[in-house]
Structures are given as structure tokens and as C-alpha cells.
Amino acid sequence: MYDWANSAYATVIAGAVLPAYFVSTVVPGDTYRFLGREWAADGLWGLVAGSGPLVMFLLIPVLGAVADFSAQKKRFLTFFALLGSAFTILLFFAAPGRVGATIGIFLLAQMGFVAANVFYDGFLPDLTTDDTIDRESSRGYALGYIGGGLYLLIGVVLIFLEPFGAELTTRIVLAGAGVWWMGFSLWAIPRIPETGASQPIPQRLAHLSPVVAYLRIGFGRTWHTARRLTHFPQLLLFVVAFILYNDGVQTTINVSSAYAGGTLGLDLTVIVVAFLVVQFIAYFGALAFGHLSYRLGIKRALLLSLVIWTGVAVAAFFLPAEAPVPFLGLAVVIGFVLGGVQALSRSLYGSMIPEEASAEFYGFYSVFSKFSAIWGPFLFAFIGAATGSSRYAILSLVVFFTLGALLLWWLDIDAARASRSRWSFEGDQATVQPPT
């Protein structure tokens, strides 16, 4: 149900509504002066959206390590969920011309969203077993797609009807995403049991204040863990595979509306409908792939999804212009495999990391996920500019899916899961036992 809660933010604030509203309404005129230069409205939003998680990239694994050490994942989840949802509600004040205020509010909401997800994901290996983790992760994603899609549908209907005028209605929809996130979080989080056992602060840090001591422990554990990841080749193999194929997935999500509007010449109504189709079909896709992982094994289920993703990129290359039906048909396929690849990737990673450091490791996972979303859009832009057509750019995503699938094929999941017992965490130290 926390997936249900925060997905309203993902669909409305990070996805469909706020970017378009920011570009068309908040920014006055065609350009805006920011950081000493003139920016086009869409370029400024790209800068803002890409800058949001940068500070958190460094802090998230550290905060995760502190939460694991002190057994306070639930407290951290509550704090960042309420922080992010509160600032989302403040987007009601994202009025025309308030560019700086809107950017500041969005960045704080985005930081809360990213950080809260780390601690939420950190509960997954604690509350499941190797036999149930795939299905439970899939159920969470499935509920998230339904919750986010339902609120997006409500928001889109209100925006089209404009009961309070276009601008005020949009601001109400933006703030409502925060109310949805906060309300369902306050229902869901108290029902999550705190897991793990807190450790005492090491004697050599006892003279420090608790805050400073915990930060020392967090930075120390993060540093030691990162240095020792090279001792776990199967885990690293999955991480590299994930970075590659997730880059293809995230690029598809990020450029699909621009590709549909620019290259295919489709209007906004068709694009919004396609977005809603993806959300609701992804519910069934997440559940279906959770079942497939039980029947076929998680690696085969993931490989199947990547084969379909490769077909999606090829099919997108051949989509006819100004033809909404084939585009909506492809949206159905994307929705089906989107839920599967995201849910199974999260659960597979969770089954290969030590439970006593799950929040810390999911902090790294968040970094990997965001890092992997960088290179695909760059390649897309470069190939589109070089060839003069975004069709060849969308076709280039085949490379990410193919390389990711090849590395995933070589992954030994049993060996990766068995290596979890080699980790040992005490105070700010992370040590590794040699393989037997």
C-alpha cells in the first residue's frame, strides 16, 4: 500500500502533469534566466529534474547504513515520506511566474520521494523469503500502478473539465497528489513492522554526540561496503546488467511522449490515454511476471521481459506517423513488460544482499537506478541529431536491452544468494569472509 501511496507522485508530479504545467504556465515567456544564462522552458525543466537526486546520491547509502545500524528504517521512511508529501502539497503555490519557488519545492519533494523509497525497499528482504520475494515485490508494484493510474485518471478528468479554471484546477491536482501520498502513507506505514536489531555505538565513538556518531558510522560502513563489493562478482554482474537494461527502460519512459508528439505527430490526448493504458496494464504485467518467476525462475522471466523490450524498440522504429491505434497497441505491450522488469529487478537484487544491511544496499540500488537513466537519453539525443530522425535513436535502445540480457544470462543467482552469508557488519565496519 505504500507503493499505492507514492505512485500518485510518480505519475502526476514526476511524470505527466507537473513537467507540462511548468513549461507551459509557470515559466513566463519562451526563456527564463537561471544560473546566469537563458534557458528554454523545457531545457530548464530537464536541468531541474536531473539535479534533484544528485545530493541524495551521496547521502542515501549513508542514511541507509545508519537506519540499518540503529534499526530505524521505519522512522526514516516515515520522515522522508511525510517530508516529500508535504512539499508536494505546497506545489499548490506553483503559480505562473513563481519559477524559483516551484523549483525549490519540487527538489525537496523529489528528495523525500527518492529517500523514502530506499527505506521502503529495504523492508523487502526482511519481510519475505527467497521463495516469496518476487511475488511480493510484484504485488507492490501492481498496487502502485493501480493507485498511481487511478489518481492520474482523476487528475486528467479534472484538468479537462476545468471546474476552477485551467490554472487553479491544475494546482489542485498537483497538491492532491501530495494529499494522496501522505494519507495512504499514514495508513500503510504503521502496519509495517520494524525489523532488525539496533547495535550499540562503538566505544571509540562514545565521546561524540549521537548524531555525529551515527554519521561517522554511516559514512564508514558505506565506504567499507563499497570497497568490498569487488569480492562479490555475481552481485556486480547483476548490477552492470541492471544498469544497462534499466537504461533502455528508463529512456523509453522518458522520451516516449516526445517521440509520439514530435516524430509520430500524435496529439496530447492520445499521449495521455497511452500513459493511462501503460499504468493500468502494468498492474497485470507485474502480477503475471511475478507468477512467471515462480513457474520459470526469475532469471528466465527477466530474460523474457528483455526480449519483449527489444521487440518494443524495433516496433517503435516502424510505427506509422499520425496513427494512434498502433501506438496505443504498443503502449499495451510496454505496460505489460514495464511492471515485470521493475518488480523482478527489485526482488532479485533484494535476494542477493544481506538482510542486516538492506537499507544501505538499496541505497546503492537507488544510485545504480538513477545512474543508469543518464546515458540512454544522451545517446538518443546524439543519434537523433546525427541522423535527423528519432526513429534511429529509438532503435539504438536495442543495444542496452541486448547487452543487459547477455550479462544477465551469465549470472549465477544461486551463487549470488549464497554469498550473502559472507558479509559481517559491526559498528562502522563491513567485513567479508573468504569464500569456502
C-alpha positions in Angstrom: 0.0 0.0 0.0 3.0 2.4 0.2 3.5 1.7 -3.5 -0.1 2.7 -3.9 0.5 5.9 -1.9 3.6 7.3 -3.5 2.7 6.4 -7.1 0.5 9.4 -7.3 3.6 11.5 -7.1 5.4 9.4 -9.7 2.6 9.7 -12.3 1.5 13.3 -11.7 4.5 15.2 -10.3 7.4 13.4 -11.9 5.6 12.2 -15.0 2.5 13.6 -16.7 1.3 16.9 -15.2 3.9 19.0 -13.5 6.5 19.0 -16.3 3.9 20.1 -18.9 2.4 22.7 -16.5 5.9 24.0 -15.6 6.9 24.5 -19.2 3.5 26.0 -20.4 2.4 28.0 -17.4 4.9 28.5 -14.6 7.8 29.8 -16.8 6.8 33.2 -18.3 7.7 33.5 -22.0 9.8 31.3 -24.1 13.0 31.6 -22.0 14.0 32.2 -18.4 17.2 33.4 -16.9 18.6 30.9 -14.3 22.1 30.4 -13.0 23.5 33.2 -15.2 22.1 32.1 -18.6 18.9 32.0 -20.6 17.1 28.7 -20.6 14.2 27.4 -22.8 11.4 26.2 -20.6 11.8 22.5 -21.4 15.6 22.7 -21.1 15.2 24.3 -17.6 12.9 21.5 -16.5 15.4 18.9 -17.8 18.1 20.6 -15.7 15.8 20.6 -12.6 14.6 17.0 -13.0 18.2 15.8 -13.4 19.5 17.8 -10.5 17.0 16.6 -7.9 18.6 13.3 -6.8 22.3 14.4 -7.1 22.8 15.3 -3.4 20.8 12.2 -2.4 23.2 10.0 -4.4 25.9 10.6 -1.9 23.7 10.6 1.2 21.3 7.8 0.5 23.6 4.8 1.1 24.9 6.6 4.2 21.4 7.2 5.6 20.6 3.6 4.8 23.6 2.4 6.7 22.5 4.5 9.7 19.0 3.1 9.5 20.3 -0.5 9.4 22.7 0.1 12.3 20.1 1.7 14.5 17.1 -0.5 13.3 15.1 2.6 12.4 14.2 2.1 8.8 10.5 2.7 9.7 11.3 6.1 11.3 13.4 7.1 8.3 10.6 6.0 5.9 8.0 8.0 7.9 10.2 11.1 8.0 11.0 11.2 4.3 7.5 10.2 3.1 5.9 13.0 5.2 8.6 15.4 4.1 8.1 14.6 0.4 4.3 14.6 0.5 4.2 17.9 2.5 6.3 19.7 -0.1 4.2 18.1 -2.9 1.1 19.7 -1.3 2.9 23.0 -1.4 3.0 22.7 -5.2 -0.4 24.3 -4.9 1.5 27.6 -4.9 3.3 26.8 -8.2 1.6 29.8 -9.8 2.6 31.5 -13.1 5.9 33.3 -12.7 6.9 31.6 -9.5 9.7 29.7 -11.2 12.3 29.7 -8.3 9.7 28.7 -5.7 8.4 25.9 -7.9 11.9 24.6 -8.5 12.8 24.7 -4.8 9.5 22.9 -3.7 9.9 20.2 -6.4 13.5 19.5 -5.5 12.6 19.0 -1.8 9.6 16.8 -2.7 11.8 14.8 -5.1 14.4 14.2 -2.4 11.8 13.0 0.0 10.4 10.6 -2.7 13.8 9.1 -3.6 15.0 8.7 0.0 11.7 7.2 1.3 11.8 4.6 -1.5 15.2 3.4 -0.2 14.0 2.6 3.3 10.7 1.2 1.9 12.6 -1.2 -0.4 14.9 -2.1 2.5 12.0 -3.9 4.2 11.5 -6.2 1.2 14.2 -8.8 2.0 13.3 -8.6 5.8 9.7 -9.4 5.4 9.9 -12.1 2.7 11.9 -15.3 1.8 13.7 -16.3 -1.3 10.5 -18.1 -2.4 8.1 -15.2 -1.8 10.2 -12.1 -2.5 9.4 -12.0 -6.3 5.7 -12.3 -5.8 5.5 -9.7 -3.0 7.6 -7.2 -4.9 5.3 -7.7 -7.9 2.2 -7.2 -5.8 3.6 -4.0 -4.5 4.4 -2.7 -8.0 1.0 -3.8 -9.2 -0.8 -1.9 -6.5 1.4 1.1 -7.2 0.4 1.1 -10.9 -3.3 0.9 -10.0 -3.0 3.7 -7.3 -0.9 6.0 -9.5 -3.1 5.3 -12.5 -6.3 6.0 -10.6 -5.1 9.3 -9.3 -3.8 10.3 -12.7 -7.1 9.5 -14.2 -8.9 11.6 -11.6 -6.4 14.4 -12.3 -6.7 14.3 -16.1 -10.5 14.3 -15.9 -10.4 17.4 -13.6 -7.9 19.2 -15.9 -10.0 18.5 -18.9 -13.2 19.7 -17.2 -11.5 22.7 -15.6 -14.1 23.2 -12.8 -12.0 26.0 -11.2 -10.3 27.3 -14.4 -7.3 25.7 -16.1 -4.5 27.0 -13.8 -6.2 26.6 -10.4 -7.5 23.2 -11.3 -4.0 22.0 -12.2 -2.6 23.4 -9.0 -5.3 21.5 -7.0 -4.4 18.3 -8.9 -0.7 18.8 -8.1 -1.4 19.4 -4.4 -3.8 16.5 -4.3 -1.0 14.1 -5.3 0.7 15.1 -2.0 -2.5 14.6 0.0 -2.9 11.1 -1.6 0.7 10.2 -0.8 0.5 11.4 2.8 -2.9 10.0 3.5 -2.2 6.5 2.3 1.3 6.6 3.8 -0.2 7.3 7.3 -2.4 4.3 6.7 0.3 1.9 5.4 3.5 2.7 7.3 2.1 1.9 10.9 1.3 -1.6 9.6 4.9 -2.2 8.6 6.8 -3.9 11.5 10.3 -2.5 12.3 12.9 -5.2 11.5 16.4 -5.8 12.6 18.1 -5.1 15.9 19.9 -1.9 16.8 23.6 -2.1 17.7 25.3 -0.1 20.4 27.6 2.8 19.4 31.2 1.6 19.4 33.2 2.6 22.4 35.7 4.6 20.4 32.8 6.8 19.2 31.0 7.1 22.5 32.5 10.5 23.2 30.7 12.0 20.2 27.1 13.2 20.1 24.7 10.6 18.8 24.1 12.4 15.6 27.8 12.7 14.8 28.5 9.2 15.9 25.7 7.8 13.6 27.0 9.8 10.7 30.5 8.5 11.3 29.1 5.0 11.3 27.1 5.6 8.2 30.0 7.0 6.2 32.3 4.3 7.5 30.0 1.4 6.6 29.2 2.8 3.2 32.9 3.2 2.4 33.8 -0.3 3.6 30.8 -1.8 1.8 31.6 -0.1 -1.5 35.3 -1.2 -1.3 34.3 -4.8 -0.7 31.7 -5.2 -3.5 34.5 -6.4 -5.8 34.6 -9.6 -3.7 31.1 -10.4 -5.0 31.4 -10.9 -8.8 27.9 -12.3 -9.2 26.3 -9.3 -7.5 28.4 -6.9 -9.5 27.5 -8.8 -12.7 23.8 -8.2 -11.9 24.4 -4.5 -11.1 26.1 -4.0 -14.5 23.4 -5.9 -16.3 20.7 -3.9 -14.5 22.4 -0.5 -15.3 22.4 -1.5 -19.0 18.8 -2.8 -19.4 17.3 -0.3 -17.0 18.9 2.5 -19.1 16.8 1.2 -22.0 13.7 1.0 -19.9 14.1 4.5 -18.4 14.9 6.1 -21.7 11.8 4.6 -23.3 9.7 6.1 -20.5 11.4 9.5 -20.6 11.3 10.0 -24.4 8.1 8.3 -25.4 5.9 11.4 -25.1 8.4 13.5 -27.1 8.8 10.7 -29.7 5.0 10.4 -30.0 4.4 14.1 -30.3 7.4 15.0 -32.5 8.2 12.1 -34.7 4.8 10.4 -34.8 2.7 13.6 -34.8 0.2 12.4 -32.2 -1.8 14.9 -30.2 -1.7 15.3 -26.4 -5.0 13.4 -25.9 -3.6 10.2 -27.5 -0.4 10.5 -25.4 -2.3 10.9 -22.1 -4.5 7.9 -23.0 -1.4 5.9 -23.8 0.1 6.9 -20.4 -3.1 5.7 -18.6 -3.0 2.4 -20.6 0.5 1.8 -19.5 -0.3 2.4 -15.9 -3.3 0.1 -15.7 -1.9 -2.7 -17.9 1.3 -2.6 -15.8 -0.8 -3.9 -12.9 -1.5 -7.1 -14.7 2.1 -7.3 -16.1 3.6 -7.1 -12.6 1.4 -9.9 -11.3 1.9 -12.0 -14.4 5.7 -11.8 -14.2 5.6 -12.5 -10.5 3.8 -15.7 -11.4 6.2 -16.4 -14.3 9.2 -16.1 -11.9 7.6 -18.8 -9.7 7.0 -21.1 -12.7 10.1 -20.4 -14.9 12.6 -19.0 -12.4 13.3 -15.3 -12.0 16.2 -15.2 -14.5 14.2 -16.7 -17.3 11.3 -14.4 -16.5 13.5 -11.4 -16.6 15.2 -12.5 -19.9 11.7 -13.0 -21.4 10.8 -9.4 -20.5 14.1 -8.1 -22.1 13.3 -10.0 -25.3 9.9 -8.3 -25.4 11.6 -4.9 -24.6 13.9 -5.4 -27.6 10.8 -6.1 -29.7 9.2 -2.9 -28.4 12.2 -0.8 -29.6 12.1 -2.4 -33.0 8.4 -1.9 -33.3 8.6 1.7 -32.2 11.0 2.3 -35.2 8.4 1.1 -37.6 5.3 2.9 -36.1 3.5 4.9 -38.8 3.1 8.6 -38.2 -0.3 10.1 -37.2 -1.7 6.6 -36.5 -2.9 6.4 -32.8 -4.0 2.8 -32.9 -0.6 1.1 -33.4 0.9 3.5 -30.8 -1.8 2.6 -28.3 -1.2 -1.1 -29.1 2.5 -0.7 -28.3 1.6 1.0 -25.1 -0.3 -2.1 -24.0 2.9 -4.2 -24.6 5.0 -1.6 -22.7 2.7 -1.6 -19.8 2.8 -5.4 -19.6 6.6 -5.7 -19.5 7.2 -2.5 -17.5 5.7 -3.9 -14.4 7.6 -7.2 -14.8 11.1 -5.8 -15.3 10.8 -3.3 -12.4 9.3 -5.7 -9.9 11.6 -8.6 -10.6 14.8 -6.5 -10.7 14.0 -5.1 -7.3 13.3 -8.5 -5.8 16.2 -10.3 -7.4 18.6 -7.7 -6.0 16.9 -8.0 -2.6 17.5 -11.7 -2.6 21.3 -11.3 -3.1 22.1 -8.7 -0.4 22.5 -9.2 3.4 19.3 -8.6 5.3 21.0 -6.7 8.1 22.2 -4.1 5.7 19.2 -4.0 3.3 18.5 -0.2 3.5 22.2 0.5 2.9 22.3 -1.8 -0.1 19.0 -0.4 -1.5 20.7 3.0 -1.2 23.3 1.7 -3.6 20.4 0.3 -5.8 18.9 3.7 -6.0 22.2 5.2 -7.1 22.5 2.4 -9.7 19.0 3.0 -10.9 19.4 6.8 -11.3 22.9 6.5 -12.8 21.5 4.1 -15.4 19.0 6.6 -16.5 21.6 9.1 -17.7 23.3 7.5 -20.8 20.3 6.4 -22.8 18.8 9.9 -23.2 22.2 11.2 -24.2 22.6 8.5 -26.8 19.0 9.1 -28.0 19.7 12.9 -28.4 23.1 12.3 -30.2 21.8 9.8 -32.7 18.7 11.8 -33.3 20.8 14.9 -34.1 23.3 13.0 -36.2 20.7 11.2 -38.3 18.0 13.8 -38.3 15.5 11.2 -37.2 14.4 10.0 -33.7 13.5 6.7 -35.3 17.1 5.6 -35.4 17.6 6.9 -31.9 14.7 4.8 -30.5 16.2 1.8 -32.4 19.5 2.3 -30.6 17.9 1.2 -27.3 18.2 -2.4 -28.6 21.9 -2.2 -27.7 21.0 -1.6 -24.0 18.5 -4.4 -23.8 20.7 -6.9 -25.6 23.9 -6.2 -23.6 21.9 -6.3 -20.3 20.3 -9.6 -21.3 23.6 -11.2 -22.2 25.2 -10.3 -18.9 22.0 -11.5 -17.1 22.3 -14.8 -18.9 25.7 -15.4 -17.3 24.5 -14.6 -13.8 24.7 -17.4 -11.3 21.8 -16.5 -8.9 22.4 -19.4 -6.5 26.0 -18.3 -6.0 25.0 -14.7 -5.5 22.4 -15.6 -2.9 24.8 -18.0 -1.1 27.4 -15.2 -0.9 25.1 -13.1 1.4 26.4 -15.0 4.5 29.9 -13.8 3.9 29.1 -10.3 4.9 29.5 -9.2 8.5 28.6 -5.7 9.9 29.7 -4.4 13.3 29.7 -0.7 14.2 31.1 1.3 11.2 32.9 -1.7 9.8 31.8 -4.0 7.0 33.9 -7.1 6.6 33.9 -10.1 4.2 34.6 -13.7 4.9 36.6 -15.5 2.2 34.6 -17.9 0.0 34.5 -21.5 1.2 
